[in-house]
């Protein structure tokens, strides 16, 4: 990954220092307590340490409360070691299960990291506030970079599509899906913003062209706008998810 200053206030919403996750004490605690995930009626899943087995059930102690309960073995999900906390690509998780995915997304979200890769997909959790991660400075950081060289971002997905279009001379498609209010329209606007910027930077139009194209793009999703055919449409579909997410993936159409 490219060098990024994690102390830069403008970049704290893109990357997190992983030094604390390599703490031997945290690793030892995880191993000693034999931590796992168990289902919880309120929180979905909670961390618990295995204390013993009784037939088809396991006695565990909930980490936060110290309460001991018995759960069926089939309801227990493995927990990843601490070094995988807030991982950027969930395909790297040793234990890839529902509890671990939700925990990773939640921990990244609470740290201000709204973008997370899941293999070829990019999962976005709506922050419901403005973040300083769509500036020209950030665009320049992602321009021309390979996806694995930079933190997860819709700009990385867009740049990959843009470079593939130029190199392969083939149509590209970015699909944004999610529930109503998940942020599909906003992320589509960021896609157009990025494309307008990188395309204008190669022409004589300069900043004025960027502003003009972006203003057109902002309303490009409106069916009544005559400029709509100039831009690709975002395909949306309902998703029954625990939290509101928007998925973006790059696919090459035949």
C-alpha positions as CSV (number, residue, x, y, z in Angstrom):
1,X,0.0,0.0,0.0
2,X,1.2,3.5,-0.7
3,X,2.6,5.5,2.2
4,X,-0.2,7.4,3.9
5,X,0.2,9.6,7.0
6,X,-2.4,8.2,9.4
7,X,-2.0,11.4,11.6
8,X,-3.2,13.6,8.7
9,X,-6.6,14.9,9.9
10,X,-7.9,14.7,6.3
11,X,-6.9,11.0,5.9
12,X,-8.0,9.6,9.3
13,X,-11.3,8.5,7.6
14,X,-9.4,6.3,5.1
15,X,-6.8,4.4,7.1
16,X,-6.1,3.3,10.7
17,X,-2.8,2.4,12.3
18,X,-2.5,-1.3,12.8
19,X,0.2,-1.2,15.4
20,X,-2.2,-1.7,18.3
21,X,-3.6,-4.9,16.6
22,X,-0.2,-6.6,16.8
23,X,-0.1,-6.3,20.6
24,X,1.1,-9.7,22.0
25,X,-1.0,-9.1,25.1
26,X,-4.2,-8.9,23.1
27,X,-3.2,-12.1,21.2
28,X,-2.5,-13.9,24.5
29,X,-5.9,-12.8,26.0
30,X,-7.7,-14.0,22.9
31,X,-6.0,-17.4,23.1
32,X,-6.4,-17.8,26.8
33,X,-10.1,-17.0,26.9
34,X,-10.9,-19.1,23.8
35,X,-13.1,-16.3,22.5
36,X,-15.9,-17.0,20.1
37,X,-19.1,-15.3,18.9
38,X,-22.5,-16.4,20.3
39,X,-26.0,-15.1,19.2
40,X,-27.6,-12.3,21.2
41,X,-31.2,-11.1,21.0
42,X,-30.2,-7.4,21.2
43,X,-26.7,-7.1,19.7
44,X,-26.9,-9.8,17.1
45,X,-23.6,-11.4,18.3
46,X,-21.5,-10.9,21.4
47,X,-18.0,-12.2,22.3
48,X,-17.8,-15.0,24.9
49,X,-15.1,-17.3,26.3
50,X,-15.5,-21.0,26.3
51,X,-15.6,-22.5,29.8
52,X,-16.6,-26.1,29.1
53,X,-18.8,-28.5,27.0
54,X,-21.9,-30.3,28.1
55,X,-23.1,-32.7,25.4
56,X,-24.2,-30.7,22.4
57,X,-24.0,-27.5,24.3
58,X,-21.1,-25.2,25.3
59,X,-20.9,-23.2,28.5
60,X,-19.5,-19.7,27.8
61,X,-18.9,-16.5,29.7
62,X,-20.0,-13.3,28.0
63,X,-17.0,-11.0,27.8
64,X,-18.8,-7.8,28.6
65,X,-21.0,-8.9,31.4
66,X,-19.3,-12.0,32.9
67,X,-22.6,-13.8,32.7
68,X,-22.4,-17.6,32.0
69,X,-24.9,-19.2,29.5
70,X,-25.2,-22.4,27.6
71,X,-25.5,-22.3,23.8
72,X,-25.7,-25.0,21.2
73,X,-22.4,-25.9,19.5
74,X,-24.0,-25.1,16.1
75,X,-24.8,-21.6,17.2
76,X,-21.2,-20.7,18.0
77,X,-19.1,-18.9,15.4
78,X,-15.3,-18.6,15.5
79,X,-13.6,-15.3,16.2
80,X,-10.6,-14.0,14.3
81,X,-7.4,-13.2,16.1
82,X,-7.0,-9.5,17.1
83,X,-4.5,-8.8,14.2
84,X,-7.5,-9.0,11.9
85,X,-9.5,-6.2,13.6
86,X,-10.6,-3.5,11.2
87,X,-9.1,-5.4,8.2
88,X,-9.6,-3.6,4.9
89,X,-10.5,-6.6,2.9
90,X,-12.8,-9.1,4.6
91,X,-11.7,-11.8,2.2
92,X,-8.5,-11.9,4.3
93,X,-10.3,-13.0,7.4
94,X,-9.3,-16.4,8.7
95,X,-12.8,-17.0,10.0
96,X,-15.2,-15.7,7.5
97,X,-18.7,-15.9,9.1
98,X,-21.6,-13.6,9.6
99,X,-20.5,-12.5,13.1
100,X,-17.0,-11.6,12.1
101,X,-18.2,-9.7,9.0
102,X,-20.6,-7.6,11.1
103,X,-18.1,-7.0,13.8
104,X,-15.4,-5.8,11.3
105,X,-17.9,-3.5,9.5
106,X,-19.0,-2.1,12.9
107,X,-15.5,-1.5,14.2
108,X,-14.4,0.2,11.0
109,X,-17.6,2.4,11.0
110,X,-17.0,3.5,14.6
111,X,-13.5,4.5,13.6
112,X,-14.9,6.6,10.7
113,X,-13.9,4.1,8.0
114,X,-17.0,3.7,5.9
115,X,-15.4,1.8,3.0
116,X,-14.5,-1.9,3.3
117,X,-13.6,-4.4,0.6
118,X,-15.1,-7.9,0.5
119,X,-13.3,-9.6,-2.3
120,X,-14.3,-7.9,-5.5
121,X,-17.0,-5.9,-3.7
122,X,-16.7,-2.6,-1.8
123,X,-19.1,-2.3,1.1
124,X,-20.1,1.2,2.1
125,X,-21.9,2.1,5.4
126,X,-23.7,5.4,5.2
127,X,-22.1,7.8,7.7
128,X,-25.1,10.2,7.6
129,X,-22.6,13.1,7.8
130,X,-20.1,14.7,5.5
131,X,-16.5,13.3,5.5
132,X,-13.5,15.1,4.0
133,X,-12.5,12.1,1.8
134,X,-13.8,13.4,-1.6
135,X,-11.4,16.3,-2.1
136,X,-9.1,16.9,-5.1
137,X,-6.3,15.9,-2.8
138,X,-7.8,12.5,-2.2
139,X,-8.6,12.1,-5.9
140,X,-5.0,12.8,-6.8
141,X,-4.0,10.1,-4.2
142,X,-6.1,7.5,-6.0
143,X,-5.5,8.5,-9.6
144,X,-3.6,5.8,-11.4
145,X,-3.1,3.6,-8.4
146,X,-3.9,-0.1,-8.2
147,X,-6.7,-1.1,-5.9
148,X,-4.5,-2.9,-3.4
149,X,-2.1,0.1,-3.2
150,X,-4.7,2.3,-1.5
151,X,-7.3,2.1,1.3
152,X,-10.9,1.0,0.3
153,X,-12.7,3.9,-1.5
154,X,-15.3,4.4,-4.2
155,X,-12.5,6.3,-6.1
156,X,-10.4,3.1,-6.2
157,X,-13.3,1.2,-7.8
158,X,-13.9,4.0,-10.2
159,X,-10.2,4.4,-11.2
160,X,-10.1,0.6,-11.9
161,X,-13.0,0.9,-14.2
162,X,-11.6,4.0,-15.9
163,X,-8.2,2.4,-16.5
164,X,-9.7,-0.8,-17.7
165,X,-11.8,1.2,-20.2
166,X,-8.8,2.9,-21.6
167,X,-6.5,-0.1,-21.7
168,X,-9.0,-2.8,-22.9
169,X,-11.2,-0.4,-25.0
170,X,-14.3,-2.1,-23.5
171,X,-17.4,-0.9,-21.7
172,X,-17.2,-0.9,-17.9
173,X,-20.1,-1.0,-15.4
174,X,-20.2,0.0,-11.7
175,X,-23.2,-1.3,-9.9
176,X,-24.4,0.4,-6.7
177,X,-27.1,-1.6,-4.8
178,X,-28.7,-1.3,-1.4
179,X,-31.7,-0.3,0.5
180,X,-33.4,3.1,0.3
181,X,-31.2,5.7,2.1
182,X,-28.1,3.5,1.9
183,X,-26.2,6.1,-0.2
184,X,-26.5,4.8,-3.7
185,X,-27.1,8.2,-5.3
186,X,-24.3,9.9,-3.3
187,X,-21.8,7.2,-4.3
188,X,-22.9,7.4,-7.9
189,X,-22.3,11.2,-7.7
190,X,-18.8,10.5,-6.4
191,X,-18.1,8.1,-9.3
192,X,-19.1,10.9,-11.7
193,X,-17.0,13.4,-9.8
194,X,-13.9,11.2,-10.1
195,X,-14.4,10.5,-13.8
196,X,-15.0,14.2,-14.5
197,X,-11.8,15.2,-12.7
198,X,-9.5,12.6,-14.2
199,X,-10.9,13.1,-17.7
200,X,-10.6,16.9,-17.4
201,X,-7.1,16.7,-16.1
202,X,-6.0,15.3,-19.5
203,X,-7.7,18.1,-21.5
204,X,-7.4,21.8,-21.8
205,X,-10.7,22.4,-20.0
206,X,-9.1,22.5,-16.5
207,X,-11.1,23.1,-13.4
208,X,-14.0,24.8,-15.2
209,X,-14.7,21.6,-17.1
210,X,-14.6,19.6,-13.9
211,X,-17.2,21.8,-12.3
212,X,-19.4,21.9,-15.4
213,X,-19.4,18.1,-15.8
214,X,-19.9,17.5,-12.1
215,X,-22.9,19.8,-11.9
216,X,-24.4,17.9,-14.9
217,X,-23.5,14.6,-13.2
218,X,-25.1,15.6,-9.9
219,X,-28.5,15.8,-11.6
220,X,-27.7,13.0,-14.1
221,X,-29.7,10.5,-12.1
222,X,-32.9,12.5,-12.6
223,X,-35.0,10.9,-15.4
224,X,-36.2,14.4,-16.4
225,X,-32.7,15.6,-17.0
226,X,-31.8,15.7,-20.8
227,X,-28.2,14.9,-19.8
228,X,-29.2,11.6,-18.2
229,X,-28.2,9.4,-21.3
230,X,-24.7,10.8,-21.1
231,X,-24.0,8.8,-17.9
232,X,-24.4,5.2,-16.9
233,X,-27.3,4.3,-14.8
234,X,-27.0,2.9,-11.3
235,X,-28.8,-0.5,-11.0
236,X,-30.5,-0.8,-7.6
237,X,-32.2,-3.6,-5.9
238,X,-33.6,-4.2,-2.4
239,X,-31.2,-5.9,0.1
240,X,-32.4,-7.4,3.4
241,X,-29.5,-6.5,5.5
242,X,-28.9,-5.9,9.2
243,X,-27.6,-2.4,8.5
244,X,-27.9,-0.1,5.5
245,X,-25.1,-0.8,3.1
246,X,-24.3,-0.1,-0.5
247,X,-22.3,-2.5,-2.6
248,X,-20.2,-1.4,-5.5
249,X,-18.5,-3.8,-7.8
250,X,-16.7,-3.6,-11.1
251,X,-17.9,-6.0,-13.8
252,X,-16.9,-6.1,-17.5
253,X,-19.9,-6.5,-19.8
254,X,-19.5,-8.6,-22.9
